[in-house]
Amino acid sequence: MGTSMQEAAEALKSVLRTLKGRKAAVLGHMRPDGDCIGSQVALCRMLTAAGVDAVCVNRDRVPPNLSAYARGVTFIRGSDYGENDRLAVAVDCADASRIGTELLARFPEGLLGNVDHHASNPGYAVHNAVVKDAAATCHVLAACAEMIGLEVDAATAKALHLGILTDTGRFSYSSVSPELLELTARLLRKGADPAEANFRVFEQESRGKLALTQRFLASLRFHDGGRICSGEIRQADYAATGTTKEDKEGLVEFPRSVEGVEVAVLLEEGADGIRGSLRGRDPRLRLDQLAGKLNGGGHMLAAGFNMLGCSLDRDRDRIIGQVIEHVRERAGK
């Protein structure tokens, strides 16, 4: 599994060699975010420019506020995908399960490529371009594209910038380095537009999202002396506010921003169980490992989990108890 950008570039080059004369499906994770859509679009455009017939496939739809980035690229919902002659390359998926069981089953021979930056990624494809200290999957793709000479036009540069922008919290996280900023500057020279990206991603909230935010904030609870803060969203909250699951994006950052809070938790109750989001400040707390204890994974400071068959009323205290136990173990107190 690639651990450096150079190794990742070699892995991506191997993917390109294998795809010569073949067709590709670029797969993203369930409920895609900016880095997922950005890396899917960018890789699909790079492959197309290299002469590969490529499409993007997701279990879920492209979020409306990101749809402009998908123009010019074919996106297929997993339920509508019926081909059997494409080789699959996953992007931004910490493990293969993030693709979704039904969609993954359409590729019984496994995955040709795996481009990612999550610390918990085990390297599940034939060729793994995984750089665990990269700021975003789009960071990996942008750097590798320069190393192996893949074409990056204006639309591709915008997609790569989108993923870096969103996964660094608008360049505010510790993953931001001088090298990343220099790479981003080169993307801007190729056509990336920070003002456009900021508007599309962060400045188009609906009134329904505002109402959902109010409900989430009203549910906040503090635990373990205030260093853990959790909030909840129920199915009824979406119905009452006219919103969807996509509208919960970013809500977990509110409790993370409270003074003294080390770990923020968003618990979302759905028809099949509880989905959780974790955000933190200190990488020593290893939220990816905490998520792993809850059937999930992710980054050291941002992770998620999915607990099927659970409900808030029955299982909330148990889940929060595991969070508290993990934080105490990692913090040494």
Legacy VTK file of the C-alpha trace (Angstrom):
# vtk DataFile Version 3.0
C-alpha trace
ASCII
DATASET POLYDATA
POINTS 333 float
0.000 0.000 0.000
1.344 3.405 -0.973
2.565 5.443 1.974
4.173 8.306 0.066
3.008 10.459 -2.825
5.617 8.865 -5.063
4.373 5.362 -4.231
0.782 6.505 -4.732
1.724 7.952 -8.123
3.248 4.614 -9.138
0.094 2.804 -8.020
-2.071 5.192 -10.038
0.194 4.702 -13.043
-0.370 0.938 -12.735
-4.123 1.531 -12.712
-3.828 3.557 -15.907
-1.784 0.834 -17.609
-4.396 -1.783 -16.745
-7.255 0.416 -17.951
-5.726 0.928 -21.399
-8.321 -0.335 -23.852
-10.778 -1.062 -21.043
-13.662 0.826 -19.411
-13.689 2.200 -15.866
-16.211 2.902 -13.126
-15.037 5.449 -10.569
-16.816 4.614 -7.303
-17.412 6.950 -4.369
-18.808 6.427 -0.909
-22.367 6.515 0.348
-23.765 10.002 0.977
-20.890 11.665 -0.901
-19.255 14.872 0.317
-17.021 17.429 -1.377
-13.850 15.334 -1.366
-15.725 12.305 -2.697
-17.431 14.154 -5.557
-14.327 16.209 -6.276
-12.088 13.153 -6.512
-14.608 11.190 -8.580
-15.013 14.026 -11.070
-11.286 14.721 -11.220
-10.251 11.098 -11.727
-13.003 10.477 -14.266
-11.911 13.533 -16.261
-8.249 12.523 -16.059
-9.066 8.997 -17.270
-11.216 10.326 -20.099
-8.438 12.670 -21.179
-6.090 9.650 -21.205
-8.429 7.792 -23.563
-10.299 5.650 -21.022
-14.094 5.325 -21.191
-14.944 6.302 -17.587
-18.125 6.999 -15.622
-18.806 7.790 -11.955
-21.067 5.541 -9.896
-22.499 6.210 -6.416
-25.106 4.528 -4.314
-26.526 7.982 -3.526
-27.060 11.087 -5.625
-24.684 13.998 -6.039
-25.631 16.637 -3.408
-27.489 19.510 -5.114
-24.963 22.142 -4.022
-22.180 20.130 -5.700
-24.023 19.297 -8.920
-22.252 22.063 -10.861
-18.947 20.205 -10.409
-20.405 17.057 -11.979
-21.279 18.726 -15.301
-19.636 17.064 -18.241
-19.183 13.795 -16.336
-21.579 10.838 -16.349
-22.856 9.999 -12.852
-24.908 6.825 -12.414
-26.870 5.887 -9.310
-25.941 2.463 -8.007
-29.487 1.168 -8.458
-29.336 2.112 -12.160
-25.910 0.640 -12.862
-26.205 -2.508 -14.963
-22.898 -2.882 -16.814
-20.518 -5.770 -16.196
-17.474 -4.857 -18.280
-16.024 -1.946 -16.311
-13.090 -2.154 -13.928
-13.719 -0.368 -10.640
-11.561 2.275 -8.982
-12.696 3.556 -5.577
-11.918 7.050 -4.343
-12.215 8.507 -0.831
-13.464 5.215 0.656
-11.763 4.286 3.929
-12.832 0.693 3.352
-14.728 -1.107 0.609
-17.936 -1.263 2.650
-18.280 2.517 2.296
-19.190 1.921 -1.360
-22.369 0.119 -0.303
-23.063 -3.617 -0.289
-25.297 -3.744 -3.362
-23.036 -1.613 -5.559
-19.891 -3.427 -4.432
-21.528 -6.748 -5.353
-21.674 -5.587 -8.983
-17.886 -5.941 -9.112
-17.362 -9.567 -7.998
-13.759 -9.599 -9.237
-12.880 -6.870 -6.721
-11.494 -3.382 -7.140
-8.652 -2.488 -9.442
-7.737 0.758 -7.685
-8.131 2.514 -4.354
-7.237 6.214 -4.085
-7.620 7.593 -0.573
-6.129 9.366 2.444
-7.934 7.836 5.439
-5.685 6.544 8.212
-7.787 3.395 8.629
-7.656 2.350 4.953
-6.401 -1.292 4.844
-5.483 -1.316 1.150
-8.327 -3.389 -0.309
-7.648 -3.065 -4.051
-5.117 -4.494 -6.467
-3.378 -1.098 -6.638
-3.614 1.210 -3.610
-2.749 4.890 -3.929
-3.277 5.660 -0.253
-1.383 8.502 1.435
-2.485 8.615 5.043
-0.987 11.994 5.887
-2.530 13.721 2.866
-5.129 16.402 3.558
-7.711 14.974 1.140
-8.145 12.380 -1.562
-8.125 15.303 -4.003
-4.727 16.231 -2.537
-3.457 12.765 -3.484
-4.911 12.995 -6.991
-3.619 16.512 -7.632
-0.093 15.646 -6.512
-0.037 12.344 -8.413
-1.364 14.010 -11.557
1.631 16.347 -11.531
4.057 13.491 -10.976
2.827 11.274 -13.814
1.681 13.955 -16.228
-2.112 13.538 -16.178
-4.107 16.326 -17.790
-5.680 18.836 -15.407
-7.916 21.314 -17.209
-9.987 24.070 -15.565
-12.936 21.822 -14.655
-10.619 19.187 -13.192
-8.752 21.838 -11.207
-12.054 23.075 -9.781
-12.993 19.543 -8.708
-9.611 18.967 -7.048
-9.831 22.317 -5.257
-13.335 21.423 -4.033
-12.100 18.297 -2.258
-9.140 20.036 -0.680
-11.279 22.986 0.421
-13.908 20.863 2.130
-11.627 18.291 3.768
-9.366 20.953 5.265
-12.266 22.978 6.683
-11.501 25.847 4.320
-7.761 25.420 4.976
-8.128 25.621 8.759
-7.070 22.114 9.880
-3.641 20.884 10.937
-3.370 18.897 7.699
-2.674 22.153 5.822
1.002 22.527 4.908
3.033 24.961 2.815
3.293 22.277 0.150
-0.492 21.870 0.044
-0.994 25.623 -0.298
1.550 25.719 -3.116
-0.236 22.841 -4.846
-3.549 24.649 -4.413
-2.049 27.800 -5.915
-1.158 25.789 -9.014
-4.765 24.564 -9.209
-5.938 28.175 -9.061
-3.674 29.032 -11.971
-5.301 26.183 -13.910
-8.817 27.517 -13.281
-9.957 26.675 -9.745
-12.179 29.424 -8.313
-12.185 29.820 -4.480
-15.009 32.381 -4.459
-17.259 30.131 -6.535
-16.450 27.076 -4.418
-17.043 28.889 -1.143
-20.419 30.152 -2.385
-21.619 26.791 -3.726
-20.545 24.765 -0.707
-21.012 27.093 2.256
-23.374 29.915 1.296
-26.491 28.267 -0.134
-28.275 27.019 2.991
-32.050 26.675 2.909
-34.464 27.833 5.583
-35.140 24.184 6.246
-31.434 23.651 7.020
-31.614 26.557 9.460
-34.606 24.952 11.203
-32.808 21.600 11.323
-29.784 23.333 12.833
-31.977 24.836 15.549
-33.337 21.401 16.452
-29.858 19.900 16.534
-28.481 22.653 18.750
-31.415 22.242 21.145
-30.463 18.566 21.571
-26.837 19.162 22.616
-25.634 17.461 25.794
-22.265 17.625 27.534
-20.507 14.593 28.998
-17.384 13.741 30.991
-16.875 17.174 32.465
-17.715 18.943 29.229
-14.980 17.537 27.022
-17.498 15.511 24.988
-20.575 17.100 23.433
-23.273 15.151 21.596
-26.322 16.123 19.578
-29.084 14.192 17.839
-31.201 14.168 14.723
-34.274 11.985 14.364
-36.281 11.077 11.286
-39.048 13.352 12.531
-36.660 16.315 12.424
-36.187 15.895 8.690
-39.945 15.590 8.139
-40.731 18.650 10.276
-38.174 20.872 8.532
-38.549 19.594 4.977
-34.894 18.584 4.840
-32.947 15.453 3.934
-29.934 13.643 5.347
-27.697 15.750 3.127
-28.702 18.800 5.195
-26.973 17.484 8.302
-23.601 18.138 6.647
-21.518 20.414 8.858
-23.766 20.328 11.923
-21.275 18.349 13.998
-18.852 21.274 13.722
-21.040 23.351 16.052
-20.359 21.296 19.199
-16.718 20.829 18.132
-16.284 24.604 18.214
-17.387 24.948 21.861
-14.617 25.860 24.307
-13.420 22.841 26.271
-14.974 20.256 23.941
-12.452 17.697 22.720
-14.820 15.362 20.872
-18.119 16.223 19.175
-20.670 13.522 18.374
-23.664 13.681 16.044
-26.094 10.782 16.360
-28.592 10.389 13.531
-31.411 7.899 13.995
-32.680 6.320 10.799
-35.070 3.528 9.917
-32.292 0.927 10.091
-30.181 2.181 12.996
-27.902 4.978 14.142
-25.307 6.734 12.030
-22.742 8.769 13.881
-20.236 11.497 13.075
-17.187 12.257 15.229
-15.038 15.381 15.198
-12.092 16.272 17.414
-9.147 18.567 17.988
-6.352 16.317 19.264
-5.045 13.615 16.863
-3.864 11.595 19.862
-7.506 10.722 20.566
-7.601 8.739 17.282
-11.246 9.106 16.343
-10.694 6.641 13.496
-10.005 3.971 16.098
-13.019 5.045 18.144
-15.193 4.770 15.033
-13.737 1.324 14.416
-15.146 0.178 17.763
-18.562 1.347 16.525
-18.493 -0.305 13.092
-16.964 2.652 11.298
-13.736 4.403 10.376
-12.257 7.588 9.022
-9.607 10.133 9.967
-7.858 10.763 13.266
-9.882 13.968 13.737
-13.005 13.174 11.706
-14.695 9.797 11.517
-18.077 8.126 11.221
-19.855 4.938 12.161
-23.028 2.993 11.417
-24.772 0.852 14.035
-27.572 -1.126 12.436
-30.552 -2.088 14.561
-29.862 0.551 17.217
-32.147 3.335 18.433
-31.435 6.545 20.307
-33.711 5.822 23.235
-32.294 2.335 23.786
-28.650 2.682 22.755
-27.664 6.342 23.179
-26.125 5.910 26.628
-24.156 2.835 25.561
-22.690 4.616 22.542
-21.762 7.725 24.513
-20.301 5.465 27.181
-17.964 3.942 24.590
-16.945 7.408 23.451
-16.161 8.437 27.036
-14.210 5.237 27.700
-12.138 5.662 24.532
-11.359 9.322 25.214
-10.281 8.533 28.771
-8.023 5.727 27.573
-6.390 7.826 24.874
-6.067 10.906 27.088
-4.653 8.857 29.956
-7.300 9.968 32.433
LINES 1 334
333 0 1 2 3 4 5 6 7 8 9 10 11 12 13 14 15 16 17 18 19 20 21 22 23 24 25 26 27 28 29 30 31 32 33 34 35 36 37 38 39 40 41 42 43 44 45 46 47 48 49 50 51 52 53 54 55 56 57 58 59 60 61 62 63 64 65 66 67 68 69 70 71 72 73 74 75 76 77 78 79 80 81 82 83 84 85 86 87 88 89 90 91 92 93 94 95 96 97 98 99 100 101 102 103 104 105 106 107 108 109 110 111 112 113 114 115 116 117 118 119 120 121 122 123 124 125 126 127 128 129 130 131 132 133 134 135 136 137 138 139 140 141 142 143 144 145 146 147 148 149 150 151 152 153 154 155 156 157 158 159 160 161 162 163 164 165 166 167 168 169 170 171 172 173 174 175 176 177 178 179 180 181 182 183 184 185 186 187 188 189 190 191 192 193 194 195 196 197 198 199 200 201 202 203 204 205 206 207 208 209 210 211 212 213 214 215 216 217 218 219 220 221 222 223 224 225 226 227 228 229 230 231 232 233 234 235 236 237 238 239 240 241 242 243 244 245 246 247 248 249 250 251 252 253 254 255 256 257 258 259 260 261 262 263 264 265 266 267 268 269 270 271 272 273 274 275 276 277 278 279 280 281 282 283 284 285 286 287 288 289 290 291 292 293 294 295 296 297 298 299 300 301 302 303 304 305 306 307 308 309 310 311 312 313 314 315 316 317 318 319 320 321 322 323 324 325 326 327 328 329 330 331 332
